[in-house]
Amino acid sequence: MSQIDIRQVSAADRDAWLPLWQAYLRFYNTELPDAVTDSTWQRFLDTNEPTHAALAWADGKAVGMVHYIYHRSNWSIENSCYLQDLLVTPATRGTGVGRLLIEHVYATAKADGCCKVHWLTHETNATAIQLYERIAERPGFIQFRKAL
């Protein structure tokens, strides 16, 4: 694989980002209205929003994406960073692109004054869990939620 370049999205990147976003939604067997996708994209471009996105590029093609959100915590003065979405194309899985995207979030969040990065994955996502256990701690919390 050629050199991987990780960079924040710009308005010109929507056509490269959208297929990755759609693949991510398919991976989790979900669909979202176009209005949600449009709103999500616009938030990435708005400097007043706490949500961010970066793409991994190889040979001029987007091969991975990561979305992350800064938020307050009652356990620290500094913000925390929630890594919400991560996807690497099937052809580039196992090549280190996922790790590079996570390390990009680590570095960006640290530079922006965050004190931690945290995320969730589905318990069946064994391949991703192997990576996550090498680069982060697994605190043992169980997620509960209720849709409103």
C-alpha positions in Angstrom: 0.0 0.0 0.0 1.2 3.5 -0.7 1.6 6.3 1.8 -1.5 7.0 3.9 -2.4 10.7 4.4 -4.9 11.5 7.2 -6.5 14.9 7.0 -9.6 16.7 8.2 -12.5 16.9 5.8 -13.2 19.9 3.7 -16.3 20.9 1.7 -14.6 19.4 -1.4 -14.5 15.9 0.2 -18.2 15.1 0.4 -18.2 12.8 -2.6 -15.3 10.9 -1.2 -16.8 10.7 2.3 -20.4 9.7 1.4 -19.6 6.2 0.2 -17.6 5.5 3.3 -20.5 6.8 5.5 -23.0 4.7 3.6 -20.8 1.6 4.0 -20.5 2.3 7.7 -24.3 2.5 8.1 -24.6 -0.8 6.1 -22.0 -2.5 8.4 -24.3 -1.7 11.3 -27.5 -2.6 9.4 -29.0 0.8 9.7 -30.4 3.5 7.5 -30.7 7.2 8.2 -32.8 9.8 6.4 -30.8 12.0 3.9 -31.6 15.0 6.1 -29.5 13.4 8.9 -26.6 12.7 6.6 -26.8 16.2 5.2 -26.9 17.7 8.7 -24.0 15.5 9.9 -21.9 16.7 6.9 -22.6 20.3 7.5 -21.6 20.0 11.2 -18.2 18.7 10.2 -17.6 21.9 8.2 -18.9 24.3 10.9 -16.1 25.5 13.2 -18.7 26.2 15.9 -19.7 22.6 16.1 -17.9 20.1 18.4 -18.1 17.3 15.8 -15.2 16.6 13.5 -14.3 14.2 10.6 -11.1 13.0 9.0 -10.4 10.8 6.0 -7.5 8.5 5.2 -6.2 8.9 1.7 -4.1 6.5 -0.4 -3.3 7.2 -4.1 -5.9 10.0 -4.2 -8.7 7.8 -2.9 -10.4 7.9 0.5 -9.8 4.5 2.2 -11.1 5.3 5.7 -13.0 7.7 7.8 -13.3 8.7 11.4 -15.8 11.0 13.2 -15.3 12.4 16.7 -17.1 14.7 19.0 -15.7 16.9 21.9 -17.9 17.1 25.0 -17.9 18.3 28.6 -17.4 15.8 31.4 -18.3 16.1 35.1 -15.1 14.2 35.8 -12.6 16.7 34.4 -12.1 20.3 33.6 -10.9 19.5 30.1 -13.2 18.2 27.4 -13.4 14.5 26.5 -13.4 13.2 22.9 -15.9 10.6 21.8 -14.7 8.7 18.7 -18.1 7.9 17.3 -17.6 6.3 13.9 -14.6 4.6 12.3 -14.5 2.7 9.0 -11.7 1.4 6.8 -12.5 0.0 3.4 -12.4 -3.8 3.2 -9.4 -3.7 0.8 -7.3 -1.8 3.3 -8.3 -3.6 6.6 -5.3 -5.0 8.4 -2.9 -2.5 6.9 -2.8 -0.1 9.8 -5.2 2.5 8.4 -7.6 2.1 11.3 -4.8 2.6 13.8 -3.6 5.7 11.9 -7.1 7.2 12.1 -7.4 6.5 15.8 -3.9 8.0 16.4 -5.0 11.0 14.4 -7.9 11.5 16.8 -5.6 11.0 19.8 -3.2 13.7 18.5 -5.9 16.1 17.5 -7.9 15.8 20.7 -4.7 16.2 22.8 -3.7 19.3 20.8 -7.3 20.7 21.4 -7.0 20.2 25.1 -9.0 17.0 25.6 -8.0 14.7 28.5 -9.2 11.4 27.0 -10.6 9.7 23.9 -13.3 7.0 24.3 -15.5 4.9 22.0 -17.8 1.9 21.7 -18.0 -1.0 19.3 -20.4 -3.8 18.9 -19.4 -7.0 20.8 -19.4 -9.0 17.6 -16.8 -6.7 15.9 -13.9 -9.0 16.8 -11.4 -7.7 14.3 -11.8 -4.1 15.5 -11.6 -5.3 19.1 -8.2 -6.9 18.5 -6.9 -3.5 17.4 -8.6 -1.6 20.2 -7.2 -3.8 22.9 -3.7 -3.0 21.6 -4.1 0.8 21.6 -6.5 1.5 24.4 -7.8 0.2 27.7 -11.0 -1.7 28.1 -12.6 -0.3 31.3 -15.4 -2.9 31.6 -18.4 -0.6 31.4 -21.7 -1.9 29.9 -23.7 0.5 27.8 -27.5 1.0 28.4 -29.7 3.2 26.3 -33.3 4.0 25.4 -34.4 5.7 22.2 -36.6 8.7 22.8 
